Amino acid sequence: MTRMRKKGGDPPANRGISVTLVLALLAVLLAACDPAEGRFRESPAASPGTPQVLRNSEGSEVDNRPSLTYWAELNGNAASIKSSFGEVPFFQEWQRRTGVELHFIQPPGNQGKEALSILLASGELPDLIEYEWINYPGGPEKAINDGYILRLNEIIDQYAPHLKKYLSEHPEIDLQVRTANGSYYAFPFIQGDKRLRTYQGPIIRKDWLDELGLEVPETIGEWHDVLKAFKERKGAKAPLTFLGVPNPLFGIEGGGFVGAFGIKKDFYQEQGKVKFGAIEPEYKAFLALFRDWFKEGLIDPNLAAVDSETQDTSMILGRSGASIWNAGAGIGTWLPIMKAKNSAVELAPVPYPVLKKGDRPKFGQFAPAVGTSGGVAISTSNRQVEEAARMLDYGYSPEGHMLFNFGIEGVSYEMKDGYPAYTELILNNPNRWAPSQALAMYTRASYFGPFVQDVRYMEQYYTLKEQQEAIRLWSDTDASLHNLPTLPKTEEESTEFSVIMQDVNRMVDEMSLKIIYGIEPLDAFEGYVEQIRAMGIDRAIQIQQQSLDRFNQALSVNGMAVSK
């Protein structure tokens, strides 16, 4: 049920929206649409990489570049250094190379859905919108039919030769970037190499384990003993912390802890049969576990409100001794900061927990090849469609591929025997930026966007031995057998699915927290399941099953392995 960057079903309009947010966003919209900015100015096409320079009658240069507005959330690593897109070297270079001037509209952090809802309702659409379009209420086909974004089929045919070539060469990816009606709706973020798709898992204070004479935990029972020791003997106020934003239990939706019971909180598959974990009996067992752990003070008491900044602070300051987070933004960011203060600090990745020692984890974080985040749609307000499409297509070109993944040659990387090697600016930044922060300044490799991620980025990004071990450990699961691919749906299926899941997701989140907090008894689980069934979860499972069957049939037609 991941619902933000990445993954769920709630319509962006049905959340509480503050007056401050409304006024702030409208102010940004008005600024972005200022006639002085040339918002709807028509201008001759400029070929990517060759911006036009004209002069007036007095010989002064006149900026005749295409001018487009671009709505997107600024990545957290970049936002930790710069406050706006325009200050980030990558976005400056992207504009320079494509000859397109971008005016960014940046919603407040972690409020993208609410902000987009207001944006669409305003009728003043920016030219380009980077968003999780697969999670639009009714799906991307409905976003097209609602008149917000353009169907891109003809546009890609005419103006995006590099993306078109890539999709023709990778039919299994092509199936995941279209709706069930065959509509392309965004320029996608693609992780074609499986090695790129696992980057998150459990992390623990290894120095604390050593000090307390404890082994790395593998089973749920061992985890309990470790967390209890962290609380009682190290004074940890929140021994285990994980993200609770943008929705409760967000940080464990890849399969952490709940996966030990043989399920996920969200949809998954067993031999081609779709299931919804939050109504399975095993989910009750998981809730019983976390209910006990919460009562004992072993998990963050503010678990529903933990955002990435809070999680960072808790781990860095020793308020917590264990978490579930990324090899880069977690280990790669926390460890250098912690070691700078105390050289004895050690962080270690640990396997996904299981119930019985020696069992192989059934679930773990394993991203789909086509990311839900980072897709850029062209709005129906865009009057320079060709220029917009060519600019977005640049990310899939050989030159654009290098910029998005490695940055600027001679600055952020150098070619060494045919290999793009990051420079000291990235790996040992003079400003003391972590590699994750430096990468976010000069590339988009460490998060998402309209490009194909390069596995050579990961080979260098994970420079610490702890990071390399993390990927090995966290990949050692059966998640690829059970996680669902990005499943195209028809508008009708997406609309019905969104309506059902809006209520179901709310109920799952609310009741999960109430049971964990002890507000509701554990026996309330059966009644909760009945309520979810009354909301139509069986129909939602059926829609997912139809989509998976259709996807597998298309794979078979193309001679590819079926997803199960």
TILUMNU-243802 format. One line per 5 residues: their letters; for each residue x, y, z of C-alpha. Coordinates in steps of 0.5 Angstrom, whole numbers. Layout:
a) X:Y:Z; ...;
REM end
This chain:
mtrmr) 0:0:0; 6:5:-1; 3:11:-3; 7:17:-4; 14:16:-8;
kkggd) 13:11:-10; 5:7:-9; -3:6:-7; -10:8:-8; -12:15:-5;
ppanr) -14:20:-9; -10:26:-8; -16:31:-7; -19:27:-1; -14:29:5;
gisvt) -14:35:10; -11:41:6; -9:47:11; -11:54:9; -4:56:9;
lvlal) -2:51:4; -7:53:-1; -5:60:-1; 2:58:-1; 1:54:-7;
lavll) -4:59:-11; 2:64:-10; 7:60:-13; 2:58:-19; 1:66:-20;
aacdp) 8:67:-20; 9:61:-25; 4:64:-30; 7:71:-30; 6:74:-37;
aegrf) 13:77:-36; 16:70:-35; 13:68:-42; 9:62:-40; 5:61:-46;
respa) 10:64:-51; 11:61:-57; 18:61:-60; 21:57:-65; 24:50:-64;
aspgt) 31:49:-61; 34:42:-62; 37:39:-56; 44:42:-54; 43:47:-59;
pqvlr) 40:53:-56; 38:59:-60; 41:66:-59; 38:72:-63; 40:79:-62;
nsegs) 35:85:-63; 36:91:-67; 41:94:-62; 46:88:-62; 44:85:-55;
evdnr) 42:78:-54; 35:76:-54; 33:70:-50; 29:66:-55; 29:59:-52;
pslty) 23:55:-51; 20:57:-44; 16:51:-40; 14:51:-33; 15:44:-29;
waeln) 12:42:-23; 16:37:-19; 18:35:-11; 25:37:-10; 29:30:-8;
gnaas) 30:30:0; 38:30:-1; 38:36:-6; 33:40:-1; 38:39:4;
ikssf) 43:43:1; 39:47:-4; 32:50:-3; 30:50:-10; 31:47:-17;
gevpf) 34:53:-20; 40:52:-15; 42:45:-17; 47:44:-22; 44:38:-25;
fqewq) 38:42:-27; 42:48:-30; 46:43:-34; 40:40:-37; 37:46:-39;
rrtgv) 43:49:-42; 44:42:-46; 37:42:-49; 36:49:-50; 30:49:-46;
elhfi) 28:54:-40; 25:51:-34; 21:55:-29; 20:50:-23; 14:50:-19;
qppgn) 16:46:-12; 10:44:-7; 12:43:0; 16:37:2; 11:31:3;
qgkea) 5:35:1; 5:33:-6; -1:29:-7; -5:35:-4; -1:40:-8;
lsill) -3:37:-14; -10:36:-13; -10:44:-12; -6:45:-18; -11:41:-22;
asgel) -17:44:-19; -14:51:-21; -15:50:-28; -8:53:-29; -4:47:-31;
pdlie) 4:48:-32; 7:45:-38; 10:39:-35; 8:35:-29; 13:30:-25;
yewin) 8:25:-21; 6:18:-19; 1:18:-25; 0:10:-24; -4:13:-17;
ypggp) -8:18:-20; -15:17:-18; -18:12:-24; -11:11:-27; -7:15:-32;
ekain) -12:14:-37; -17:18:-33; -12:23:-33; -12:23:-40; -20:23:-41;
dgyil) -21:28:-35; -17:33:-40; -11:34:-35; -5:30:-39; -4:29:-46;
rlnei) -4:22:-49; 3:21:-52; 3:15:-57; 4:20:-63; 8:25:-59;
idqya) 13:19:-58; 13:17:-65; 14:24:-67; 19:27:-62; 22:22:-58;
phlkk) 26:17:-62; 31:15:-56; 25:13:-52; 21:10:-57; 28:6:-59;
ylseh) 29:3:-52; 22:1:-51; 22:-3:-58; 28:-6:-55; 25:-8:-48;
peidl) 18:-10:-50; 17:-13:-42; 18:-5:-40; 14:-3:-46; 8:-7:-43;
qvrta) 9:-3:-36; 9:4:-38; 2:4:-42; -5:3:-40; -9:-3:-41;
ngsyy) -12:1:-47; -5:2:-50; -4:9:-48; 3:12:-46; 2:18:-41;
afpfi) 9:20:-38; 16:19:-40; 18:14:-35; 23:12:-30; 26:5:-31;
qgdkr) 31:1:-27; 32:-5:-32; 38:-8:-28; 35:-13:-23; 41:-11:-19;
lrtyq) 38:-3:-18; 32:-6:-15; 34:-8:-8; 37:-2:-4; 33:-2:3;
gpiir) 33:-6:9; 34:-7:16; 40:-3:19; 43:-4:26; 48:-1:31;
kdwld) 53:-6:31; 58:-3:36; 52:-3:41; 51:-11:39; 58:-12:40;
elgle) 58:-8:47; 52:-12:49; 55:-18:47; 49:-20:42; 49:-23:36;
vpeti) 46:-20:29; 39:-22:30; 36:-26:25; 29:-29:28; 23:-25:31;
gewhd) 25:-27:37; 32:-25:37; 30:-18:35; 26:-18:41; 32:-19:45;
vlkaf) 36:-14:42; 31:-8:42; 30:-10:49; 37:-9:51; 38:-3:47;
kerkg) 32:0:51; 34:-2:58; 42:-2:57; 43:3:52; 37:8:54;
akapl) 34:8:47; 28:12:47; 26:9:40; 30:2:39; 27:1:33;
tflgv) 24:7:28; 22:7:21; 18:11:17; 11:13:18; 10:18:13;
pnplf) 6:19:8; 2:13:11; 3:9:18; 7:3:17; 10:6:11;
giegg) 17:4:13; 16:-4:13; 12:-4:7; 17:-8:3; 16:-14:8;
gfvga) 20:-12:14; 18:-16:20; 11:-17:17; 14:-21:12; 17:-26:17;
fgikk) 9:-28:18; 9:-30:10; 5:-24:8; 6:-17:6; 1:-11:8;
dfyqe) -1:-10:1; -2:-14:-5; 2:-20:-7; 2:-26:-11; 3:-34:-10;
qgkvk) 4:-38:-16; 0:-33:-20; -6:-32:-15; -6:-25:-12; -7:-24:-5;
fgaie) -8:-18:0; -4:-19:6; -8:-14:11; -14:-19:11; -10:-25:12;
peyka) -10:-29:19; -2:-28:19; -3:-20:19; -7:-21:26; 0:-25:28;
flalf) 4:-19:26; -1:-14:29; 0:-18:36; 7:-18:35; 8:-10:34;
rdwfk) 2:-9:40; 7:-12:45; 13:-9:42; 9:-2:43; 7:-4:50;
eglid) 14:-5:52; 17:1:48; 21:-3:43; 19:1:37; 18:9:36;
pnlaa) 12:11:40; 11:17:35; 11:11:29; 5:14:25; 9:21:25;
vdset) 16:19:23; 19:22:17; 26:22:14; 28:28:18; 26:25:24;
qdtsm) 29:18:22; 35:21:21; 36:25:27; 34:19:31; 39:14:28;
ilgrs) 45:19:28; 43:22:36; 43:15:38; 35:15:40; 34:9:36;
gasiw) 39:3:35; 35:0:29; 31:2:23; 29:0:16; 32:5:10;
nagag) 37:5:4; 44:3:3; 45:10:1; 41:15:4; 41:11:11;
igtwl) 48:7:11; 51:12:7; 49:18:10; 49:16:17; 55:13:18;
pimka) 60:18:16; 56:23:20; 56:19:26; 64:17:25; 66:24:25;
knsav) 63:25:32; 65:18:35; 70:13:31; 67:7:34; 60:7:31;
elapv) 59:2:27; 52:1:23; 51:-6:20; 46:-9:15; 42:-15:17;
pypvl) 38:-20:14; 30:-19:13; 27:-22:20; 24:-29:19; 20:-33:25;
kkgdr) 25:-40:25; 33:-39:24; 35:-42:18; 29:-40:14; 30:-36:7;
pkfgq) 26:-29:8; 20:-29:3; 19:-22:2; 24:-16:2; 24:-9:-2;
fapav) 24:-11:-9; 22:-5:-14; 19:-6:-20; 23:-4:-26; 18:2:-28;
gtsgg) 18:6:-22; 12:9:-20; 15:16:-18; 19:20:-23; 14:20:-29;
vaist) 14:26:-33; 7:28:-36; 6:33:-41; 0:37:-39; -6:39:-44;
snrqv) -4:47:-43; 3:46:-46; 3:50:-52; 10:47:-54; 9:40:-54;
eeaar) 15:38:-59; 20:42:-55; 17:39:-49; 18:32:-51; 25:33:-54;
mldyg) 27:36:-48; 24:30:-44; 27:25:-49; 34:27:-48; 34:23:-42;
yspeg) 34:17:-46; 39:19:-51; 47:17:-50; 49:24:-48; 43:25:-44;
hmlfn) 44:18:-40; 51:20:-38; 48:27:-35; 42:24:-31; 47:18:-29;
fgieg) 54:21:-28; 53:29:-29; 58:33:-32; 64:30:-35; 71:33:-32;
vsyem) 67:35:-26; 63:30:-23; 66:24:-27; 71:22:-32; 72:17:-37;
kdgyp) 77:12:-35; 78:6:-39; 71:7:-42; 68:7:-35; 65:13:-32;
aytel) 68:14:-26; 65:19:-21; 70:24:-18; 72:26:-11; 67:32:-12;
ilnnp) 62:26:-11; 66:21:-7; 70:25:-2; 66:32:-3; 70:38:0;
nrwap) 64:41:3; 63:35:7; 57:33:3; 55:25:3; 55:22:-3;
sqala) 48:21:-3; 48:29:-3; 53:30:-8; 50:26:-13; 43:29:-12;
mytra) 47:36:-14; 50:33:-20; 45:27:-23; 39:24:-22; 42:17:-21;
syfgp) 40:16:-14; 33:17:-14; 28:18:-20; 26:22:-26; 25:21:-34;
fvqdv) 31:16:-36; 34:9:-35; 38:8:-29; 45:6:-30; 48:0:-26;
rymeq) 55:3:-26; 52:9:-21; 51:3:-16; 57:0:-17; 61:7:-15;
yytlk) 55:10:-10; 56:4:-5; 63:5:-3; 63:3:4; 63:-5:5;
eqqea) 57:-4:9; 53:-2:3; 56:-7:-1; 54:-12:4; 47:-9:5;
irlws) 45:-10:-2; 48:-18:-2; 44:-19:4; 37:-15:3; 37:-19:-4;
dtdas) 37:-25:-1; 30:-26:-1; 24:-29:-5; 21:-22:-6; 22:-23:-14;
lhnlp) 17:-29:-14; 12:-25:-10; 12:-18:-11; 7:-15:-17; 10:-12:-23;
tlpkt) 7:-5:-25; 0:-7:-28; -3:-3:-33; -11:-2:-32; -17:0:-36;
eeest) -20:7:-34; -26:3:-32; -22:-2:-27; -17:4:-25; -23:8:-23;
efsvi) -27:2:-19; -20:0:-16; -19:7:-13; -25:8:-10; -25:1:-7;
mqdvn) -18:2:-4; -19:9:-2; -23:6:4; -20:0:5; -13:3:5;
rmvde) -16:8:11; -19:3:14; -13:-2:14; -8:4:17; -13:6:22;
mslki) -15:0:25; -7:-3:25; -5:3:29; -11:2:34; -9:-5:35;
iygie) -2:-3:36; -3:2:40; -8:-2:44; -14:3:43; -18:-3:40;
pldaf) -17:-11:42; -13:-16:38; -20:-19:37; -23:-13:33; -19:-16:27;
egyve) -24:-21:25; -29:-15:25; -24:-11:21; -23:-16:16; -31:-16:15;
qiram) -31:-9:14; -26:-9:9; -29:-14:5; -36:-10:5; -32:-5:2;
gidra) -30:-9:-4; -23:-12:-3; -25:-18:-6; -27:-14:-12; -20:-10:-12;
iqiqq) -17:-17:-12; -20:-19:-18; -18:-13:-21; -11:-14:-20; -12:-21:-22;
qsldr) -15:-19:-29; -9:-14:-30; -4:-19:-28; -7:-25:-32; -7:-20:-38;
fnqal) 0:-18:-37; 2:-25:-36; -1:-26:-43; 2:-21:-46; 9:-23:-44;
svngm) 7:-30:-47; 5:-27:-53; 12:-24:-54; 16:-30:-51; 18:-28:-45;
avsk) 18:-31:-38; 11:-30:-34; 11:-26:-28; 10:-31:-22;
REM end
